Amino acid sequence: MHYQESGDIVGSQQALRFIGQAHLDRGDPEAAVQVLREAARMARTQGSARVLAPALYWLGQAYLSGGDLAAAGAAFDEVRGMSPPETGLAHAYALHGLGELALARGDAGAARPLLEEAEELARDGADAGLEGRVGLSIATLEESLGRDAERVGALRRALVPIRSFGAAKLEIRVETALSDAYRKLGDQAAAKAARNRITELYDRGNVPPEDRRPA
């Protein structure tokens, strides 16, 4: 890796973090954990919370995706410890991780205030990617409570930053969830429109049929 050859530890761990995120996008949390552990290890050598916190956040996400809730909780707690409320956007990442952890544990009551504050902080900090992901988490919360109309509201809020960010993969996730939510509400026209948007995004990205997930 070029960064390692140049001795750029910060660049190296950031590159590993992006690779780990790619593994998560492909649904391979085990591979993501391996890469993100190394990213976190390298980040620790810098002694900087600004460098370490993002690596730990994504490591926590990988643990969460793989079902290791204890390890995820440890990672997110460490992020919160180095990202107090006055850090703003950094604190939002900690809250999002802890909110998703509460969701995974089936504690919707604990998840809601964490996620709602994270959404507000992400919006204030103009982090479109985080705001969109938090919106997806809130939609998952509403779905767990059988609140389909509120789920649609959360998903439509998430679309605004996601589209501004140009994050096609995230938009496909939102449109897939919207299609399902509209179907449950009996709005077949809106469900079809969401599916059509997914097809448009796949076509625009030249994604082959075998790599497309059914909506």
SULFEN-V526347 format. One record per residue. N is the residue number from 1. RES is the residue in three letters. OMEGA is omega in whole degrees, -180 to 180 (999 if undefined). NEAR is the number of other C-alpha atoms within 10 Angstrom. D_CENTER is the distance of its C-alpha to the mean C-alpha in Angstrom with 1 decimal. Layout:
# SULFEN-V526347
n->(N,N)
res->(RES,RES)
omega->(OMEGA,OMEGA)
near->(NEAR,NEAR)
d_center->(D_CENTER,D_CENTER)
This chain:
# SULFEN-V526347
n->(1,2,3,4,5,6,7,8,9,10,11,12,13,14,15,16,17,18,19,20,21,22,23,24,25,26,27,28,29,30,31,32,33,34,35,36,37,38,39,40,41,42,43,44,45,46,47,48,49,50,51,52,53,54,55,56,57,58,59,60,61,62,63,64,65,66,67,68,69,70,71,72,73,74,75,76,77,78,79,80,81,82,83,84,85,86,87,88,89,90,91,92,93,94,95,96,97,98,99,100,101,102,103,104,105,106,107,108,109,110,111,112,113,114,115,116,117,118,119,120,121,122,123,124,125,126,127,128,129,130,131,132,133,134,135,136,137,138,139,140,141,142,143,144,145,146,147,148,149,150,151,152,153,154,155,156,157,158,159,160,161,162,163,164,165,166,167,168,169,170,171,172,173,174,175,176,177,178,179,180,181,182,183,184,185,186,187,188,189,190,191,192,193,194,195,196,197,198,199,200,201,202,203,204,205,206,207,208,209,210,211,212,213,214,215)
res->(MET,HIS,TYR,GLN,GLU,SER,GLY,ASP,ILE,VAL,GLY,SER,GLN,GLN,ALA,LEU,ARG,PHE,ILE,GLY,GLN,ALA,HIS,LEU,ASP,ARG,GLY,ASP,PRO,GLU,ALA,ALA,VAL,GLN,VAL,LEU,ARG,GLU,ALA,ALA,ARG,MET,ALA,ARG,THR,GLN,GLY,SER,ALA,ARG,VAL,LEU,ALA,PRO,ALA,LEU,TYR,TRP,LEU,GLY,GLN,ALA,TYR,LEU,SER,GLY,GLY,ASP,LEU,ALA,ALA,ALA,GLY,ALA,ALA,PHE,ASP,GLU,VAL,ARG,GLY,MET,SER,PRO,PRO,GLU,THR,GLY,LEU,ALA,HIS,ALA,TYR,ALA,LEU,HIS,GLY,LEU,GLY,GLU,LEU,ALA,LEU,ALA,ARG,GLY,ASP,ALA,GLY,ALA,ALA,ARG,PRO,LEU,LEU,GLU,GLU,ALA,GLU,GLU,LEU,ALA,ARG,ASP,GLY,ALA,ASP,ALA,GLY,LEU,GLU,GLY,ARG,VAL,GLY,LEU,SER,ILE,ALA,THR,LEU,GLU,GLU,SER,LEU,GLY,ARG,ASP,ALA,GLU,ARG,VAL,GLY,ALA,LEU,ARG,ARG,ALA,LEU,VAL,PRO,ILE,ARG,SER,PHE,GLY,ALA,ALA,LYS,LEU,GLU,ILE,ARG,VAL,GLU,THR,ALA,LEU,SER,ASP,ALA,TYR,ARG,LYS,LEU,GLY,ASP,GLN,ALA,ALA,ALA,LYS,ALA,ALA,ARG,ASN,ARG,ILE,THR,GLU,LEU,TYR,ASP,ARG,GLY,ASN,VAL,PRO,PRO,GLU,ASP,ARG,ARG,PRO,ALA)
omega->(-176,-177,-180,180,-178,-178,180,-177,-180,179,-180,-178,177,177,177,179,179,177,178,178,179,176,178,179,-179,178,-180,-176,-180,178,179,180,-179,-178,-176,172,180,177,180,179,180,-179,-179,-178,-178,179,-178,177,-179,179,-174,-174,179,179,179,178,-178,174,177,178,179,177,-179,180,180,177,179,-173,180,180,177,180,179,-180,-178,177,179,177,179,-179,-180,-177,-179,-175,-177,178,173,-174,178,178,179,178,179,-179,179,179,-180,177,178,177,178,177,-180,178,178,-178,-178,-179,178,-176,-171,-178,178,-177,-179,177,178,179,-179,180,179,178,180,-179,178,174,-174,-180,179,-180,179,180,178,177,176,179,179,177,176,176,-179,178,-179,-180,-180,-177,-173,179,178,176,178,179,179,-179,179,174,-178,-178,-175,179,-178,178,178,-179,-179,-177,-175,-179,178,180,177,178,-179,-178,177,178,178,178,180,-178,179,178,-180,179,179,180,-175,179,179,178,179,179,178,179,178,178,178,178,179,-179,177,-180,-179,180,-179,180,-179,-176,-176,180,-178,179,-180,180,999)
near->(8,10,14,12,9,10,10,12,17,17,15,20,26,22,17,22,24,17,17,28,23,15,19,20,13,10,14,16,23,16,16,28,24,14,22,30,21,18,29,23,14,20,25,17,12,13,10,11,17,13,19,24,26,20,29,28,26,27,29,31,30,29,23,21,19,17,13,13,18,12,16,26,20,15,24,26,19,17,26,21,14,17,21,14,15,8,11,16,23,24,22,30,27,29,28,28,29,28,29,28,22,21,21,16,12,13,14,19,12,16,24,19,13,21,28,19,17,28,28,16,23,25,18,13,15,13,17,23,20,23,29,29,22,30,27,23,26,29,28,21,27,20,17,14,12,11,15,21,16,17,26,22,15,23,27,18,16,27,23,14,22,23,15,10,15,12,15,16,15,20,23,22,16,26,23,19,23,27,25,22,23,21,16,13,15,11,13,14,12,17,23,17,15,22,21,15,17,25,17,13,16,19,12,10,11,9,12,9,10,6,8,11,11,9,18)
d_center->(26.2,27.6,25.9,27.4,30.7,30.8,29.9,26.8,24.8,22.1,21.8,21.9,19.1,16.9,17.8,17.1,13.6,13.0,14.8,12.7,9.5,11.9,13.0,9.7,9.6,13.2,12.7,14.6,13.2,16.8,17.0,13.7,15.1,18.4,17.3,14.9,17.8,20.0,17.8,17.8,21.6,22.4,20.5,22.6,25.7,25.1,25.3,22.9,20.1,18.6,18.4,17.6,14.9,12.1,13.4,13.4,9.9,8.7,11.7,10.8,7.6,10.3,12.8,11.0,10.5,14.2,15.4,16.6,16.0,18.6,17.2,13.7,15.6,17.7,15.0,13.3,16.9,17.9,15.2,16.6,20.1,19.8,18.0,20.3,20.1,22.2,19.6,17.7,14.5,14.3,14.9,12.0,9.6,11.9,12.0,8.4,8.7,12.1,11.4,9.3,12.1,14.6,13.4,13.8,17.2,18.1,18.7,17.7,20.0,18.4,14.8,15.9,17.2,14.4,11.8,14.5,15.4,11.9,11.9,15.4,15.0,12.2,14.7,17.6,16.2,15.6,12.0,11.2,7.9,6.7,9.0,7.9,4.4,6.8,9.3,7.9,7.9,11.3,12.4,12.0,14.0,16.6,16.9,17.7,20.4,21.8,21.3,20.8,22.0,19.6,16.7,17.9,18.1,14.5,13.5,16.2,15.0,11.6,13.7,15.5,13.1,11.5,15.1,16.3,13.8,15.0,11.7,13.5,11.2,8.7,12.0,13.3,10.7,11.7,15.3,15.5,14.5,17.0,19.6,19.5,19.6,22.4,24.3,24.3,25.7,28.3,27.4,27.9,28.3,24.9,23.4,25.4,24.3,20.6,21.6,23.7,20.9,18.9,22.2,22.6,19.3,20.1,23.6,22.7,20.7,23.6,21.6,24.3,24.8,24.2,20.6,19.7,18.2,20.4,19.3)
